[in-house]
């Protein structure tokens, strides 16, 4: 099936000018022409454009894309595998850069008495100061924020490492419950939701069921929080949010 340059531009999300440029440099020359000389793109052309778009999104220059696509040793499956691998690496890197962990951690990681080396050891690539201003603007007037600051100002490196270990253990058991197929309102899931609430109360501030359900809503409404939990396991943000709400209804 032949498509006009305008149709292809609309489908691919590029401009007609871009397609003309691709044709001029030999990156994507249409497979046919109309009787009046207008470009006509067939399915093979669209497949090549798809790969061009993927490689461009990954930051490849046009010249390199042309060399990759024109390599006789490569085929569509090879390109897709390469693009998948590259995107997987990028996604992992982006996830590592996700800075939102949860309300307690956002609000509390201020004035942490650690050296730069210790902060890196405890928090990895997370920079607590990067979101200090936002945390103060959002929650600075709350007692929970002030209480959290009071507590964390006394925490040592060992305290933070212990908190990190507790979180990792909770996350491992949380993933196991999801993998078991248990519903978000099952006793096992609600127990972990309750443990999550108690951990916040123990480490940062008194986390009521009302506050906890507010956090649950934020986990799915704020893409930064969602990304943190999705890093643990896809779908876990919505699962945890539902478990927290079910737990609050059951126990409150």
C-alpha positions as CSV (number, residue, x, y, z in Angstrom):
1,X,0.0,0.0,0.0
2,X,1.4,3.4,-1.0
3,X,1.3,6.4,1.2
4,X,1.8,10.1,0.4
5,X,4.5,12.1,2.2
6,X,1.8,13.9,4.1
7,X,0.3,10.7,5.4
8,X,3.6,9.3,6.4
9,X,4.6,12.5,8.2
10,X,1.4,12.4,10.2
11,X,1.7,8.7,11.1
12,X,5.3,9.0,12.1
13,X,5.1,12.3,14.0
14,X,7.7,14.0,11.8
15,X,7.4,16.9,9.4
16,X,7.2,16.7,5.6
17,X,10.4,18.7,5.5
18,X,12.1,16.0,7.5
19,X,11.0,13.3,5.1
20,X,12.2,15.4,2.2
21,X,15.6,15.8,3.9
22,X,15.8,12.1,4.5
23,X,15.2,11.5,0.8
24,X,17.8,14.1,-0.2
25,X,20.6,12.5,1.9
26,X,19.6,9.0,0.9
27,X,18.5,7.9,4.3
28,X,14.9,7.2,3.3
29,X,14.1,7.3,-0.3
30,X,10.5,6.4,-1.1
31,X,9.9,3.2,-3.0
32,X,7.8,4.8,-5.7
33,X,6.5,7.9,-7.3
34,X,3.1,8.9,-8.6
35,X,2.4,9.6,-12.2
36,X,2.9,13.3,-11.4
37,X,6.2,12.7,-9.6
38,X,5.0,12.8,-6.0
39,X,6.7,10.5,-3.4
40,X,4.9,7.3,-2.5
41,X,6.0,5.2,0.5
42,X,5.4,1.5,0.8
43,X,5.4,-0.8,3.9
44,X,9.2,-1.4,3.6
45,X,9.7,2.4,3.7
46,X,7.6,2.7,6.8
47,X,9.5,-0.1,8.5
48,X,12.8,1.7,7.7
49,X,11.4,5.0,9.0
50,X,10.3,3.3,12.2
51,X,13.9,2.1,12.8
52,X,15.2,5.6,11.9
53,X,12.9,7.1,14.5
54,X,14.0,4.6,17.2
55,X,17.7,5.3,16.5
56,X,17.2,9.0,16.5
57,X,15.4,8.8,19.9
58,X,18.4,7.0,21.2
59,X,20.6,9.9,20.0
60,X,22.3,8.3,16.9
61,X,23.4,10.8,14.2
62,X,21.8,10.4,10.8
63,X,25.0,9.3,9.1
64,X,25.5,6.5,11.6
65,X,21.8,5.4,11.3
66,X,22.3,5.2,7.5
67,X,25.4,3.0,8.0
68,X,23.6,0.7,10.5
69,X,20.5,0.3,8.4
70,X,22.4,-0.3,5.2
71,X,24.6,-3.0,6.7
72,X,23.8,-6.1,4.7
73,X,24.5,-8.3,7.8
74,X,21.6,-6.7,9.7
75,X,17.9,-7.5,9.4
76,X,14.8,-6.0,11.1
77,X,15.0,-8.5,14.0
78,X,18.6,-7.5,14.6
79,X,17.7,-3.8,14.7
80,X,14.8,-4.4,17.1
81,X,17.0,-6.4,19.5
82,X,19.7,-3.7,19.4
83,X,17.1,-1.0,20.0
84,X,15.5,-3.0,22.8
85,X,18.9,-3.5,24.5
86,X,19.8,0.2,24.2
87,X,16.4,1.3,25.5
88,X,16.6,-1.1,28.4
89,X,19.9,0.4,29.5
90,X,18.5,3.9,29.2
91,X,15.4,3.0,31.2
92,X,17.6,1.5,33.9
93,X,19.7,4.6,34.0
94,X,16.6,6.8,34.2
95,X,15.2,4.7,37.0
96,X,18.5,5.1,38.9
97,X,18.0,8.9,38.6
98,X,14.5,8.8,40.0
99,X,14.7,11.0,43.1
100,X,11.3,10.6,44.6
101,X,11.1,7.8,47.1
102,X,8.2,8.6,49.4
103,X,6.8,11.5,51.4
104,X,8.8,10.7,54.5
105,X,12.1,10.5,52.7
106,X,11.4,13.6,50.6
107,X,10.6,15.6,53.7
108,X,13.3,14.2,55.9
109,X,16.5,14.2,54.0
110,X,17.5,17.7,55.1
111,X,20.5,18.5,57.3
112,X,21.7,14.9,57.3
113,X,24.9,14.8,59.3
114,X,26.9,12.7,56.8
115,X,30.0,13.4,54.8
116,X,29.7,13.4,51.0
117,X,31.2,9.9,50.9
118,X,28.7,8.6,53.5
119,X,25.8,10.2,51.8
120,X,26.7,8.4,48.5
121,X,27.1,5.1,50.3
122,X,23.7,5.5,52.0
123,X,21.7,7.1,49.2
124,X,23.6,6.1,46.0
125,X,22.8,8.5,43.2
126,X,20.0,10.2,45.2
127,X,20.7,13.8,46.1
128,X,18.6,14.8,49.1
129,X,19.3,18.5,48.7
130,X,18.0,18.5,45.1
131,X,14.4,18.3,46.4
132,X,14.8,20.0,49.8
133,X,13.2,23.2,48.6
134,X,10.2,21.5,47.1
135,X,9.7,19.3,50.2
136,X,9.7,22.4,52.4
137,X,7.2,24.2,50.1
138,X,4.8,21.3,50.0
139,X,5.0,20.2,53.7
140,X,7.0,22.7,55.6
141,X,4.0,23.9,57.6
142,X,3.0,20.5,58.8
143,X,3.9,18.9,62.1
144,X,4.9,15.7,60.3
145,X,7.6,17.6,58.4
146,X,8.9,19.3,61.5
147,X,8.9,16.0,63.4
148,X,10.7,14.3,60.6
149,X,13.4,16.9,60.5
150,X,13.9,16.6,64.3
151,X,14.3,12.9,64.1
152,X,16.6,12.6,61.1
153,X,18.9,15.4,62.4
154,X,20.0,12.8,65.0
155,X,20.5,9.9,62.6
156,X,23.9,8.6,62.0
157,X,25.3,6.8,59.0
158,X,24.6,3.5,60.7
159,X,21.0,4.5,61.3
160,X,20.5,5.3,57.6
161,X,22.1,2.0,56.6
162,X,19.8,0.1,58.9
163,X,16.8,2.0,57.4
164,X,18.1,1.1,53.9
165,X,18.3,-2.6,54.9
166,X,14.8,-2.6,56.3
167,X,13.4,-1.0,53.2
168,X,15.2,-3.6,51.0
169,X,13.8,-6.5,53.1
170,X,10.3,-5.0,52.9
171,X,10.6,-4.6,49.1
172,X,11.7,-8.2,48.7
173,X,8.7,-9.5,50.6
174,X,6.4,-7.1,48.9
175,X,7.5,-8.4,45.5
176,X,7.0,-12.0,46.7
177,X,3.4,-11.2,47.7
178,X,2.7,-9.6,44.3
179,X,4.3,-12.6,42.5
180,X,2.2,-15.0,44.4
181,X,-0.9,-13.6,42.8
182,X,-2.4,-12.4,46.1
183,X,-5.0,-9.6,45.7
184,X,-4.0,-6.1,46.9
185,X,-6.7,-6.4,49.6
186,X,-5.5,-9.8,50.8
187,X,-4.3,-10.2,54.4
188,X,-0.7,-10.6,53.2
189,X,-0.7,-7.4,51.1
190,X,-2.5,-5.4,53.8
191,X,0.0,-6.7,56.4
192,X,2.9,-5.3,54.3
193,X,0.9,-2.0,53.8
194,X,0.6,-1.8,57.6
195,X,4.3,-2.5,58.0
196,X,5.0,0.3,55.6
197,X,2.9,2.7,57.6
198,X,4.5,1.6,60.9
199,X,8.0,2.0,59.4
200,X,7.2,5.7,58.5
201,X,5.9,6.2,62.1
202,X,9.0,4.6,63.6
203,X,11.6,6.4,61.5
204,X,10.1,9.8,60.6
205,X,6.8,10.9,61.9
206,X,3.5,9.6,63.2
207,X,1.8,8.3,60.1
208,X,-1.9,8.1,60.6
209,X,-4.2,6.0,58.3
210,X,-5.4,9.3,56.8
211,X,-1.9,10.4,56.0
212,X,-1.0,6.9,54.7
213,X,-3.9,6.9,52.3
214,X,-2.8,10.4,51.1
215,X,0.6,9.0,50.4
216,X,-1.0,6.1,48.6
217,X,-2.8,8.5,46.3
218,X,0.4,10.3,45.6
219,X,2.2,7.1,44.7
220,X,0.0,6.8,41.6
221,X,-0.6,10.5,40.9
222,X,3.0,11.7,41.0
223,X,5.1,10.1,38.2
224,X,8.2,10.4,40.3
225,X,6.8,8.3,43.1
226,X,5.3,5.9,40.6
227,X,8.6,5.4,38.9
228,X,10.3,4.6,42.2
229,X,7.9,1.7,42.9
230,X,7.8,0.6,39.3
231,X,11.5,0.1,39.7
232,X,10.8,-2.4,42.4
233,X,8.3,-4.3,40.2
234,X,6.1,-3.1,37.3
235,X,2.6,-2.5,38.6
236,X,3.7,-2.2,42.2
237,X,2.7,1.5,42.7
238,X,-0.9,0.8,42.0
239,X,-0.8,-2.4,43.9
240,X,0.6,-0.8,47.0
241,X,-1.8,2.1,46.8
242,X,-4.7,-0.2,46.7
243,X,-3.3,-2.3,49.6
244,X,-2.8,0.8,51.7
245,X,-6.4,1.9,51.2
246,X,-7.7,-1.6,51.9
247,X,-5.6,-1.8,55.1
248,X,-6.8,1.6,56.3
249,X,-10.5,0.6,55.8
250,X,-9.9,-2.7,57.6
251,X,-7.9,-1.4,60.5
252,X,-8.8,2.2,61.1
